[in-house]
Amino acid sequence: MEKDKNKNLSVEDIYTPLSVAKKEIWKRWDDKELRKKVGEFLGGDIPKFLKDSPKAYFPRHVVSPNFDFLRFLKKVNCAEIDFVCPEYRKDKFVSKNKSKYHLCKMFFHDGKGKNGGHKISTLRIVDFQKSEGKRFEEIKTIWGENFLDFHHRILGSLVPDIENKVFDISSWFKKNGEKPEKFYSKFLALFIRNGILFENFLLNKDESEFTEKIVLKSFQELQNKLGVKPLIVHLLPHGNEDDKCWLCYPSFVKDIIKNSNVITKN
């Protein structure tokens, strides 16, 4: 856990095994000196939901019960700590962003076909032309329901107390620079002692620049300054992180939606 100022980080260097992280977080939580360092680095600006105890942290623009989230639930049960799902609700919908796109056109995994391929059905829940460029909190579904309320409603069918775990962190991002190159060091500082980040950072064509220039740089600077590295647990299986199926929904979610009289044929 000690810093190495001369080491060139690779993506795999930033992760901590869950078995280590779940013990280390409580050790750090009780470290008064580390608490002081983190508080000074953040200027005391720690989100309220991370102040009473360390949390498993699952950040998304909008939290929804896809396979990505279900994987997190399994992981967090092993972590044996409470979890939170902060959302960036004031971010804008851009259809070319894969994760954002799949929130608006839902893909359901209906098992395997006769030849072994995935059987996928879809449901478009927004008017893409009307929604492009709008903040997530402003979007409506094609049947007139608030976009956030819809995703939270189907999520609540699986996790009844989810309303106590979902928070809007948009104002915190804005206070800390709004752009990742400005706030990311402070964001990672939240995982020195206040939480464990469950995430994957990729080197594919869409995300490599962000991972290399923002994540790795911020991680190294923070580790050098505070002496320990942020606790980040690999959420998805190594080598399979970029599989689109993680953004799909289990077929039973369609039944939840059907009970709301939403047409699922498109």
Backbone as CSV, one residue per row, in Angstrom:
resi,resn,N_x,N_y,N_z,CA_x,CA_y,CA_z,C_x,C_y,C_z
1,MET,0.803,-1.209,0.000,0.000,0.000,0.000,0.850,1.279,0.000
2,GLU,2.135,1.142,0.234,2.989,2.332,0.289,3.227,2.886,-1.097
3,LYS,3.527,4.173,-1.142,3.727,4.851,-2.411,5.076,4.520,-3.034
4,ASP,5.152,4.655,-4.322,6.392,4.514,-5.065,6.384,5.606,-6.117
5,LYS,7.054,6.721,-5.809,6.982,7.907,-6.656,7.627,7.691,-8.020
6,ASN,8.461,6.701,-8.129,9.200,6.514,-9.379,8.580,5.451,-10.290
7,LYS,7.520,4.834,-9.835,6.935,3.744,-10.599,5.985,4.271,-11.667
8,ASN,6.097,3.736,-12.872,5.154,4.054,-13.940,3.987,3.088,-13.840
9,LEU,2.825,3.618,-13.593,1.660,2.786,-13.367,1.095,2.188,-14.650
10,SER,0.620,0.968,-14.541,-0.215,0.379,-15.581,-1.639,0.375,-15.025
11,VAL,-2.607,0.087,-15.853,-3.990,0.068,-15.383,-4.166,-0.967,-14.271
12,GLU,-3.558,-2.124,-14.411,-3.748,-3.170,-13.408,-3.164,-2.787,-12.056
13,ASP,-2.218,-1.852,-12.030,-1.618,-1.432,-10.767,-2.594,-0.696,-9.858
14,ILE,-3.654,-0.138,-10.440,-4.539,0.691,-9.620,-5.553,-0.136,-8.833
15,TYR,-5.695,-1.408,-9.164,-6.708,-2.218,-8.497,-6.173,-2.869,-7.228
16,THR,-7.101,-3.065,-6.288,-6.812,-3.778,-5.051,-7.761,-4.966,-4.967
17,PRO,-7.284,-6.166,-4.667,-8.186,-7.311,-4.534,-9.253,-7.035,-3.470
18,LEU,-10.461,-7.504,-3.699,-11.551,-7.267,-2.760,-11.219,-7.789,-1.364
19,SER,-10.571,-8.948,-1.305,-10.230,-9.535,-0.001,-9.315,-8.623,0.810
20,VAL,-8.474,-7.864,0.110,-7.568,-6.920,0.777,-8.298,-5.620,1.088
21,ALA,-9.053,-5.127,0.117,-9.724,-3.826,0.255,-10.703,-3.800,1.420
22,LYS,-11.453,-4.881,1.617,-12.489,-4.860,2.652,-11.885,-4.850,4.062
23,LYS,-10.652,-5.301,4.197,-9.959,-5.207,5.487,-9.241,-3.866,5.619
24,GLU,-8.620,-3.440,4.527,-7.839,-2.212,4.528,-8.700,-0.985,4.790
25,ILE,-9.933,-0.979,4.289,-10.781,0.208,4.437,-11.077,0.505,5.902
26,TRP,-11.288,-0.524,6.710,-11.579,-0.303,8.123,-10.326,0.107,8.890
27,LYS,-9.195,-0.422,8.472,-7.925,-0.008,9.072,-7.691,1.475,8.826
28,ARG,-7.932,1.915,7.607,-7.752,3.325,7.260,-8.801,4.207,7.920
29,TRP,-10.018,3.700,8.023,-11.100,4.469,8.639,-10.743,4.860,10.076
30,ASP,-10.046,3.991,10.764,-9.665,4.248,12.160,-8.334,4.984,12.299
31,ASP,-7.690,5.310,11.178,-6.400,6.002,11.183,-6.640,7.510,11.256
32,LYS,-6.428,8.098,12.428,-6.726,9.520,12.642,-5.828,10.424,11.803
33,GLU,-4.589,10.035,11.622,-3.673,10.845,10.832,-4.087,10.856,9.361
34,LEU,-4.486,9.702,8.860,-4.937,9.611,7.479,-6.238,10.393,7.296
35,ARG,-7.087,10.343,8.284,-8.338,11.125,8.244,-8.024,12.605,8.105
36,LYS,-7.037,13.071,8.847,-6.642,14.479,8.782,-6.099,14.829,7.398
37,LYS,-5.233,13.969,6.851,-4.643,14.215,5.531,-5.709,14.309,4.436
38,VAL,-6.644,13.362,4.459,-7.694,13.343,3.453,-8.590,14.576,3.595
39,GLY,-8.920,14.912,4.836,-9.750,16.083,5.080,-9.106,17.361,4.587
40,GLU,-7.801,17.488,4.801,-7.079,18.676,4.345,-6.998,18.709,2.823
41,PHE,-6.749,17.557,2.206,-6.651,17.501,0.750,-7.973,17.891,0.090
42,LEU,-9.079,17.469,0.693,-10.396,17.745,0.135,-11.008,19.039,0.660
43,GLY,-10.292,19.710,1.547,-10.845,20.924,2.132,-12.115,20.648,2.913
44,GLY,-12.219,19.453,3.465,-13.389,19.058,4.235,-14.611,18.746,3.398
45,ASP,-14.464,18.775,2.082,-15.609,18.594,1.185,-15.803,17.119,0.842
46,ILE,-16.358,16.390,1.789,-16.654,14.971,1.606,-18.170,14.800,1.554
47,PRO,-18.707,14.154,0.528,-20.163,13.963,0.453,-20.724,13.367,1.740
48,LYS,-21.873,13.850,2.126,-22.494,13.463,3.396,-22.640,11.955,3.531
49,PHE,-22.975,11.282,2.423,-23.240,9.841,2.499,-21.979,9.011,2.721
50,LEU,-20.810,9.657,2.724,-19.556,8.943,2.999,-18.954,9.311,4.349
51,LYS,-19.667,10.084,5.141,-19.085,10.589,6.384,-19.317,9.693,7.600
52,ASP,-20.391,8.909,7.602,-20.688,8.140,8.815,-19.970,6.794,8.866
53,SER,-19.650,6.239,7.691,-18.928,4.959,7.623,-18.468,4.763,6.186
54,PRO,-17.441,3.947,5.967,-16.987,3.694,4.587,-18.041,2.912,3.813
55,LYS,-18.116,3.179,2.514,-19.138,2.565,1.677,-18.506,1.952,0.426
56,ALA,-19.135,0.901,-0.075,-18.843,0.415,-1.422,-19.519,1.386,-2.375
57,TYR,-18.791,1.836,-3.392,-19.229,2.968,-4.210,-19.380,2.536,-5.661
58,PHE,-20.609,2.710,-6.191,-20.929,2.294,-7.563,-21.428,3.526,-8.315
59,PRO,-20.540,4.238,-9.027,-20.942,5.475,-9.693,-21.471,5.246,-11.104
60,ARG,-22.610,5.835,-11.398,-23.170,5.767,-12.738,-23.912,7.069,-13.044
61,HIS,-24.109,7.345,-14.333,-24.912,8.514,-14.686,-26.325,8.334,-14.141
62,VAL,-26.867,7.162,-14.364,-28.164,6.764,-13.822,-28.054,5.293,-13.444
63,VAL,-28.425,4.960,-12.226,-28.309,3.571,-11.778,-29.530,2.785,-12.251
64,SER,-29.276,1.614,-12.810,-30.339,0.799,-13.394,-29.968,-0.672,-13.228
65,PRO,-30.960,-1.566,-13.124,-30.669,-2.970,-12.799,-30.211,-3.823,-13.985
66,ASN,-29.117,-3.411,-14.621,-28.536,-4.228,-15.686,-27.550,-5.224,-15.075
67,PHE,-26.908,-6.008,-15.918,-25.987,-7.028,-15.395,-24.782,-6.403,-14.694
68,ASP,-24.404,-5.225,-15.115,-23.324,-4.480,-14.470,-23.656,-4.245,-12.993
69,PHE,-24.860,-3.753,-12.736,-25.303,-3.494,-11.363,-25.449,-4.795,-10.573
70,LEU,-25.994,-5.831,-11.197,-26.174,-7.101,-10.493,-24.830,-7.717,-10.109
71,ARG,-23.834,-7.507,-10.956,-22.473,-7.958,-10.629,-21.964,-7.215,-9.392
72,PHE,-22.244,-5.910,-9.339,-21.843,-5.111,-8.185,-22.502,-5.631,-6.904
73,LEU,-23.776,-5.954,-6.955,-24.466,-6.458,-5.772,-23.799,-7.719,-5.222
74,LYS,-23.394,-8.613,-6.119,-22.714,-9.829,-5.679,-21.381,-9.502,-5.018
75,LYS,-20.660,-8.556,-5.626,-19.362,-8.169,-5.081,-19.507,-7.517,-3.705
76,VAL,-20.488,-6.627,-3.593,-20.620,-5.863,-2.357,-21.067,-6.757,-1.200
77,ASN,-21.784,-7.825,-1.502,-22.139,-8.778,-0.448,-20.890,-9.405,0.156
78,CYS,-19.877,-9.607,-0.676,-18.605,-10.155,-0.197,-17.800,-9.109,0.568
79,ALA,-18.017,-7.834,0.243,-17.270,-6.767,0.890,-17.727,-6.529,2.320
80,GLU,-18.960,-6.919,2.630,-19.514,-6.826,3.980,-19.560,-5.385,4.496
81,ILE,-19.797,-4.428,3.580,-20.053,-3.052,3.992,-21.248,-2.541,3.192
82,ASP,-21.839,-1.468,3.677,-22.990,-0.877,3.001,-22.534,-0.261,1.680
83,PHE,-23.499,-0.010,0.778,-23.128,0.549,-0.516,-23.950,1.785,-0.849
84,VAL,-23.409,2.593,-1.754,-24.107,3.761,-2.278,-23.945,3.792,-3.791
85,CYS,-24.903,4.431,-4.461,-24.890,4.517,-5.925,-25.061,5.980,-6.338
86,PRO,-23.997,6.760,-6.292,-24.096,8.169,-6.689,-24.307,8.319,-8.199
87,GLU,-25.142,9.274,-8.570,-25.459,9.507,-9.974,-25.028,10.916,-10.396
88,TYR,-24.682,11.033,-11.670,-24.334,12.332,-12.246,-25.527,12.777,-13.095
89,ARG,-26.584,13.230,-12.438,-27.855,13.494,-13.097,-27.833,14.728,-13.999
90,LYS,-26.897,15.632,-13.740,-26.831,16.847,-14.553,-25.949,16.677,-15.791
91,ASP,-25.370,15.505,-15.942,-24.619,15.247,-17.158,-25.592,15.133,-18.321
92,LYS,-25.084,15.347,-19.522,-25.945,15.371,-20.699,-25.963,14.027,-21.425
93,PHE,-27.123,13.706,-21.961,-27.256,12.484,-22.752,-26.642,12.693,-24.133
94,VAL,-25.721,11.791,-24.480,-25.094,11.788,-25.808,-25.213,10.360,-26.325
95,SER,-25.940,10.169,-27.401,-26.257,8.816,-27.856,-25.036,8.015,-28.299
96,LYS,-23.956,8.687,-28.704,-22.774,7.943,-29.143,-22.012,7.331,-27.973
97,ASN,-22.327,7.761,-26.746,-21.741,7.150,-25.556,-22.459,5.832,-25.285
98,LYS,-21.723,4.736,-25.280,-22.323,3.402,-25.216,-23.155,3.189,-23.955
99,SER,-22.626,3.541,-22.805,-23.364,3.298,-21.564,-24.614,4.169,-21.476
100,LYS,-24.523,5.405,-21.970,-25.694,6.287,-21.970,-26.751,5.780,-22.954
101,TYR,-26.299,5.329,-24.104,-27.208,4.819,-25.133,-28.048,3.665,-24.591
102,HIS,-27.406,2.751,-23.853,-28.103,1.568,-23.375,-29.067,1.867,-22.234
103,LEU,-28.979,3.046,-21.645,-29.982,3.457,-20.672,-31.267,3.888,-21.367
104,CYS,-31.143,4.300,-22.610,-32.275,4.846,-23.357,-32.862,3.857,-24.352
105,LYS,-32.049,2.941,-24.807,-32.545,1.798,-25.578,-32.070,0.556,-24.846
106,MET,-32.975,-0.043,-24.112,-32.627,-1.153,-23.235,-32.522,-2.452,-24.031
107,PHE,-31.475,-3.213,-23.746,-31.258,-4.509,-24.386,-31.469,-5.598,-23.335
108,PHE,-32.282,-6.592,-23.649,-32.593,-7.667,-22.713,-31.974,-8.976,-23.189
109,HIS,-31.328,-9.660,-22.274,-30.713,-10.942,-22.597,-31.730,-12.045,-22.352
110,ASP,-32.181,-12.664,-23.431,-33.238,-13.670,-23.351,-32.709,-15.097,-23.496
111,GLY,-31.457,-15.304,-23.120,-30.879,-16.641,-23.185,-30.063,-16.855,-24.451
112,LYS,-29.795,-18.114,-24.732,-28.995,-18.475,-25.900,-29.880,-19.034,-27.009
113,GLY,-29.493,-18.748,-28.249,-30.212,-19.267,-29.402,-29.791,-20.692,-29.722
114,LYS,-30.358,-21.253,-30.778,-30.060,-22.636,-31.159,-28.600,-22.839,-31.523
115,ASN,-27.979,-21.791,-32.047,-26.576,-21.896,-32.454,-25.611,-21.374,-31.400
116,GLY,-26.128,-21.128,-30.217,-25.268,-20.707,-29.112,-25.092,-19.212,-28.949
117,GLY,-25.632,-18.420,-29.872,-25.513,-16.977,-29.767,-26.491,-16.401,-28.750
118,HIS,-26.303,-15.133,-28.422,-27.177,-14.471,-27.465,-28.505,-14.091,-28.127
119,LYS,-29.594,-14.334,-27.430,-30.908,-13.867,-27.868,-31.180,-12.528,-27.191
120,ILE,-31.314,-11.495,-27.987,-31.467,-10.143,-27.464,-32.756,-9.507,-27.979
121,SER,-33.515,-8.917,-27.074,-34.659,-8.099,-27.462,-34.404,-6.683,-26.940
122,THR,-35.084,-5.711,-27.501,-34.796,-4.322,-27.141,-36.064,-3.539,-26.843
123,LEU,-35.888,-2.434,-26.128,-36.963,-1.505,-25.842,-36.403,-0.090,-25.847
124,ARG,-36.867,0.709,-26.779,-36.470,2.126,-26.806,-37.421,2.883,-25.895
125,ILE,-36.878,3.566,-24.881,-37.748,4.206,-23.893,-37.773,5.731,-24.000
126,VAL,-36.949,6.311,-24.891,-36.972,7.762,-25.069,-36.974,8.101,-26.551
127,ASP,-37.358,9.316,-26.849,-37.222,9.867,-28.190,-35.800,10.409,-28.294
128,PHE,-34.962,9.740,-29.065,-33.552,10.125,-29.123,-33.360,11.543,-29.640
129,GLN,-34.126,11.926,-30.620,-33.967,13.260,-31.202,-34.292,14.345,-30.177
130,LYS,-35.341,14.136,-29.393,-35.729,15.117,-28.385,-34.799,15.098,-27.179
131,SER,-34.187,13.960,-26.909,-33.387,13.797,-25.689,-31.918,14.159,-25.864
132,GLU,-31.408,14.109,-27.088,-29.985,14.369,-27.336,-29.582,15.735,-26.767
133,GLY,-28.543,15.734,-25.936,-28.023,16.973,-25.379,-28.708,17.450,-24.113
134,LYS,-29.791,16.795,-23.714,-30.480,17.187,-22.488,-29.804,16.552,-21.274
135,ARG,-29.946,17.188,-20.133,-29.463,16.591,-18.898,-30.363,15.405,-18.555
136,PHE,-29.801,14.392,-17.923,-30.580,13.201,-17.603,-31.806,13.542,-16.762
137,GLU,-31.675,14.498,-15.865,-32.786,14.865,-15.002,-33.927,15.540,-15.762
138,GLU,-33.669,15.943,-17.012,-34.676,16.629,-17.819,-35.416,15.705,-18.783
139,ILE,-34.911,14.503,-18.981,-35.451,13.603,-20.001,-36.744,12.939,-19.529
140,LYS,-37.646,12.754,-20.469,-38.889,12.022,-20.227,-38.892,10.762,-21.092
141,THR,-39.564,9.737,-20.624,-39.738,8.536,-21.445,-40.792,8.825,-22.519
142,ILE,-40.910,7.925,-23.471,-41.873,8.138,-24.557,-43.314,8.073,-24.053
143,TRP,-43.533,7.526,-22.845,-44.889,7.511,-22.281,-45.068,8.614,-21.232
144,GLY,-44.060,9.516,-21.126,-44.219,10.703,-20.298,-43.697,10.632,-18.879
145,GLU,-43.102,9.508,-18.487,-42.567,9.374,-17.137,-41.168,9.987,-17.063
146,ASN,-40.835,10.575,-15.922,-39.484,11.086,-15.728,-38.485,9.942,-15.896
147,PHE,-37.433,10.179,-16.675,-36.443,9.154,-17.015,-35.784,8.556,-15.770
148,LEU,-35.401,9.421,-14.838,-34.771,8.944,-13.608,-35.742,8.116,-12.780
149,ASP,-36.978,8.596,-12.678,-37.984,7.878,-11.892,-38.218,6.474,-12.449
150,PHE,-38.217,6.357,-13.780,-38.424,5.048,-14.391,-37.334,4.069,-13.984
151,HIS,-36.069,4.478,-14.158,-34.969,3.574,-13.821,-34.939,3.257,-12.325
152,HIS,-35.238,4.238,-11.504,-35.244,3.997,-10.064,-36.397,3.073,-9.660
153,ARG,-37.500,3.181,-10.377,-38.660,2.343,-10.063,-38.376,0.876,-10.355
154,ILE,-37.787,0.593,-11.511,-37.494,-0.808,-11.815,-36.354,-1.319,-10.936
155,LEU,-35.447,-0.420,-10.560,-34.374,-0.801,-9.643,-34.945,-1.134,-8.268
156,GLY,-35.929,-0.342,-7.828,-36.544,-0.570,-6.526,-37.298,-1.881,-6.434
157,SER,-37.690,-2.428,-7.581,-38.358,-3.726,-7.579,-37.406,-4.845,-7.171
158,LEU,-36.115,-4.619,-7.372,-35.091,-5.605,-7.006,-34.449,-5.293,-5.665
159,VAL,-34.272,-4.002,-5.372,-33.647,-3.556,-4.121,-34.615,-2.590,-3.445
160,PRO,-35.487,-3.091,-2.570,-36.565,-2.276,-2.001,-36.129,-0.984,-1.311
161,ASP,-34.959,-0.964,-0.687,-34.526,0.244,0.028,-33.550,1.082,-0.787
162,ILE,-33.608,0.955,-2.121,-32.621,1.615,-2.975,-32.682,3.135,-2.853
163,GLU,-33.843,3.703,-2.504,-33.937,5.164,-2.411,-33.016,5.734,-1.339
164,ASN,-32.590,4.897,-0.402,-31.664,5.337,0.641,-30.206,5.160,0.246
165,LYS,-29.983,4.667,-0.975,-28.628,4.391,-1.424,-28.244,5.152,-2.693
166,VAL,-29.227,5.781,-3.331,-28.982,6.516,-4.571,-28.931,8.007,-4.271
167,PHE,-27.856,8.675,-4.710,-27.646,10.095,-4.429,-27.204,10.817,-5.701
168,ASP,-27.524,12.087,-5.764,-27.065,12.923,-6.876,-25.776,13.618,-6.455
169,ILE,-24.689,13.332,-7.150,-23.392,13.919,-6.813,-23.008,15.047,-7.769
170,SER,-23.948,15.491,-8.598,-23.669,16.518,-9.603,-23.105,17.793,-8.985
171,SER,-23.677,18.251,-7.873,-23.230,19.509,-7.267,-21.804,19.390,-6.741
172,TRP,-21.422,18.197,-6.281,-20.049,17.996,-5.796,-19.062,18.108,-6.947
173,PHE,-19.406,17.519,-8.087,-18.554,17.639,-9.271,-18.422,19.101,-9.694
174,LYS,-19.524,19.820,-9.671,-19.498,21.223,-10.095,-18.611,22.050,-9.189
175,LYS,-18.719,21.840,-7.873,-17.892,22.581,-6.913,-16.414,22.303,-7.097
176,ASN,-16.105,21.109,-7.583,-14.711,20.699,-7.701,-14.172,20.762,-9.131
177,GLY,-14.792,21.602,-9.942,-14.238,21.867,-11.269,-15.055,21.381,-12.440
178,GLU,-16.006,20.468,-12.187,-16.954,19.953,-13.180,-16.323,19.071,-14.258
179,LYS,-15.112,19.385,-14.692,-14.454,18.578,-15.705,-13.523,17.567,-15.027
180,PRO,-13.446,16.332,-15.553,-12.629,15.284,-14.924,-11.177,15.690,-14.675
181,GLU,-10.581,16.422,-15.607,-9.183,16.816,-15.410,-8.999,17.722,-14.203
182,LYS,-10.088,18.325,-13.737,-10.019,19.199,-12.572,-10.421,18.499,-11.278
183,PHE,-11.432,17.636,-11.351,-11.936,17.056,-10.101,-11.447,15.639,-9.824
184,TYR,-10.762,14.981,-10.761,-10.561,13.551,-10.599,-9.632,13.166,-9.446
185,SER,-8.638,13.985,-9.160,-7.783,13.681,-8.010,-8.588,13.715,-6.718
186,LYS,-9.479,14.694,-6.601,-10.323,14.779,-5.409,-11.327,13.634,-5.368
187,PHE,-11.831,13.261,-6.535,-12.756,12.132,-6.585,-12.075,10.865,-6.079
188,LEU,-10.880,10.591,-6.560,-10.159,9.393,-6.112,-9.785,9.469,-4.635
189,ALA,-9.644,10.680,-4.113,-9.318,10.834,-2.697,-10.443,10.323,-1.798
190,LEU,-11.653,10.251,-2.324,-12.773,9.712,-1.550,-12.576,8.237,-1.240
191,PHE,-11.651,7.589,-1.974,-11.443,6.153,-1.812,-10.125,5.837,-1.118
192,ILE,-9.606,6.843,-0.445,-8.453,6.605,0.429,-8.919,5.983,1.739
193,ARG,-10.026,6.505,2.310,-10.529,5.958,3.573,-12.054,5.999,3.714
194,ASN,-12.745,6.698,2.821,-14.196,6.840,2.962,-14.999,5.842,2.130
195,GLY,-14.351,5.186,1.199,-15.085,4.240,0.373,-14.183,3.374,-0.472
196,ILE,-14.782,2.352,-1.060,-14.106,1.478,-2.020,-14.819,1.661,-3.358
197,LEU,-14.085,2.055,-4.365,-14.653,2.255,-5.687,-14.683,0.929,-6.443
198,PHE,-15.869,0.542,-6.931,-16.012,-0.656,-7.756,-16.167,-0.193,-9.199
199,GLU,-15.130,-0.439,-10.009,-15.113,0.134,-11.354,-14.120,-0.602,-12.238
200,ASN,-14.227,-0.352,-13.527,-13.253,-0.824,-14.505,-12.792,0.355,-15.348
201,PHE,-11.512,0.450,-15.564,-10.955,1.497,-16.423,-10.328,0.815,-17.624
202,LEU,-10.814,1.184,-18.797,-10.467,0.456,-20.012,-9.469,1.194,-20.883
203,LEU,-8.850,0.423,-21.769,-7.881,0.988,-22.720,-8.365,0.779,-24.158
204,ASN,-9.673,0.705,-24.340,-10.195,0.587,-25.695,-10.175,1.952,-26.380
205,LYS,-10.593,2.003,-27.620,-10.469,3.243,-28.394,-11.315,4.385,-27.838
206,ASP,-12.390,4.047,-27.136,-13.254,5.086,-26.602,-12.777,5.641,-25.266
207,GLU,-12.048,4.837,-24.500,-11.734,5.231,-23.124,-10.252,5.320,-22.797
208,SER,-9.387,4.941,-23.703,-7.954,4.900,-23.388,-7.400,6.274,-23.015
209,GLU,-7.819,7.309,-23.719,-7.298,8.643,-23.416,-7.691,9.083,-22.008
210,PHE,-8.948,8.844,-21.634,-9.402,9.185,-20.292,-8.637,8.381,-19.241
211,THR,-8.490,7.088,-19.479,-7.806,6.227,-18.516,-6.351,6.637,-18.324
212,GLU,-5.652,6.890,-19.416,-4.223,7.176,-19.339,-3.926,8.607,-18.872
213,LYS,-4.671,9.576,-19.395,-4.351,10.977,-19.109,-5.033,11.526,-17.860
214,ILE,-6.162,10.944,-17.479,-6.897,11.443,-16.315,-6.762,10.499,-15.123
215,VAL,-7.153,9.245,-15.322,-7.199,8.304,-14.202,-5.807,7.977,-13.665
216,LEU,-4.924,7.483,-14.532,-3.590,7.080,-14.073,-2.799,8.258,-13.524
217,LYS,-2.896,9.399,-14.181,-2.187,10.591,-13.725,-2.688,11.035,-12.354
218,SER,-3.996,11.094,-12.187,-4.580,11.511,-10.908,-4.254,10.506,-9.812
219,PHE,-4.325,9.228,-10.150,-4.032,8.168,-9.182,-2.602,8.289,-8.663
220,GLN,-1.652,8.469,-9.569,-0.247,8.564,-9.180,0.017,9.792,-8.320
221,GLU,-0.535,10.929,-8.716,-0.348,12.166,-7.957,-0.905,12.034,-6.543
222,LEU,-2.068,11.420,-6.432,-2.703,11.257,-5.129,-1.933,10.282,-4.255
223,GLN,-1.483,9.195,-4.840,-0.704,8.214,-4.084,0.597,8.831,-3.575
224,ASN,1.231,9.625,-4.399,2.472,10.286,-3.989,2.236,11.273,-2.854
225,LYS,1.117,11.960,-2.903,0.831,12.996,-1.919,0.383,12.438,-0.567
226,LEU,-0.471,11.397,-0.595,-1.044,10.880,0.641,-0.386,9.604,1.147
227,GLY,0.441,8.997,0.328,1.224,7.860,0.795,0.583,6.504,0.643
228,VAL,-0.682,6.459,0.302,-1.373,5.196,0.051,-2.214,5.355,-1.210
229,LYS,-2.587,4.247,-1.798,-3.350,4.353,-3.040,-4.846,4.252,-2.776
230,PRO,-5.651,4.890,-3.602,-7.108,4.732,-3.493,-7.486,3.262,-3.627
231,LEU,-8.540,2.875,-2.953,-8.997,1.489,-3.000,-10.008,1.326,-4.135
232,ILE,-9.577,0.659,-5.182,-10.410,0.422,-6.359,-10.451,-1.078,-6.619
233,VAL,-11.633,-1.621,-6.661,-11.815,-3.057,-6.908,-12.294,-3.268,-8.332
234,HIS,-11.670,-4.201,-9.006,-12.030,-4.587,-10.370,-13.464,-5.123,-10.352
235,LEU,-14.398,-4.418,-10.982,-15.797,-4.822,-10.941,-16.110,-5.990,-11.862
236,LEU,-15.701,-5.895,-13.114,-16.030,-6.910,-14.115,-14.845,-7.836,-14.357
237,PRO,-15.080,-9.032,-14.852,-13.995,-10.000,-15.056,-12.920,-9.470,-15.996
238,HIS,-11.683,-9.696,-15.639,-10.563,-9.236,-16.456,-10.628,-9.850,-17.855
239,GLY,-10.495,-9.000,-18.863,-10.539,-9.455,-20.243,-11.940,-9.476,-20.830
240,ASN,-12.936,-9.272,-19.977,-14.324,-9.323,-20.432,-15.080,-8.034,-20.079
241,GLU,-14.303,-7.006,-19.686,-14.918,-5.770,-19.206,-15.726,-5.040,-20.274
242,ASP,-15.311,-5.195,-21.521,-15.899,-4.411,-22.607,-17.055,-5.126,-23.301
243,ASP,-17.463,-6.269,-22.767,-18.561,-7.025,-23.354,-19.860,-6.239,-23.192
244,LYS,-20.580,-6.025,-24.288,-21.813,-5.244,-24.257,-22.892,-5.895,-23.402
245,CYS,-22.759,-7.180,-23.126,-23.780,-7.863,-22.337,-23.887,-7.305,-20.915
246,TRP,-22.830,-6.683,-20.409,-22.903,-6.091,-19.078,-23.895,-4.940,-19.034
247,LEU,-24.147,-4.316,-20.180,-25.108,-3.222,-20.252,-26.522,-3.712,-20.555
248,CYS,-26.664,-5.022,-20.756,-27.981,-5.610,-20.984,-28.696,-5.854,-19.653
249,TYR,-29.974,-6.159,-19.764,-30.808,-6.447,-18.596,-31.256,-7.897,-18.636
250,PRO,-31.402,-8.515,-17.466,-31.969,-9.865,-17.453,-33.409,-9.817,-17.954
251,SER,-33.874,-10.880,-18.546,-35.194,-10.882,-19.182,-36.324,-10.608,-18.196
252,PHE,-36.130,-10.938,-16.903,-37.215,-10.724,-15.944,-37.519,-9.244,-15.725
253,VAL,-36.574,-8.374,-16.083,-36.837,-6.929,-15.958,-37.953,-6.520,-16.923
254,LYS,-38.075,-7.245,-18.046,-39.175,-6.953,-18.980,-40.528,-7.140,-18.312
255,ASP,-40.639,-8.132,-17.427,-41.904,-8.371,-16.738,-42.242,-7.220,-15.808
256,ILE,-41.221,-6.655,-15.174,-41.433,-5.493,-14.311,-41.987,-4.337,-15.127
257,ILE,-41.416,-4.153,-16.314,-41.845,-3.054,-17.174,-43.236,-3.325,-17.736
258,LYS,-43.515,-4.555,-18.113,-44.828,-4.905,-18.640,-45.931,-4.630,-17.621
259,ASN,-45.622,-4.842,-16.357,-46.602,-4.577,-15.304,-46.922,-3.101,-15.182
260,SER,-46.085,-2.257,-15.824,-46.323,-0.820,-15.833,-47.006,-0.388,-17.127
261,ASN,-47.471,-1.389,-17.912,-48.176,-1.114,-19.170,-47.308,-0.403,-20.204
262,VAL,-46.013,-0.697,-20.201,-45.111,-0.148,-21.199,-44.986,-1.151,-22.326
263,ILE,-45.152,-0.708,-23.559,-45.065,-1.592,-24.716,-43.597,-1.980,-24.931
264,THR,-43.320,-3.272,-25.108,-41.941,-3.741,-25.218,-41.635,-4.373,-26.575
265,LYS,-42.268,-3.927,-27.618,-42.074,-4.600,-28.905,-41.047,-3.924,-29.805
266,ASN,-40.574,-2.674,-29.479,-39.657,-2.018,-30.420,-38.220,-2.146,-30.004
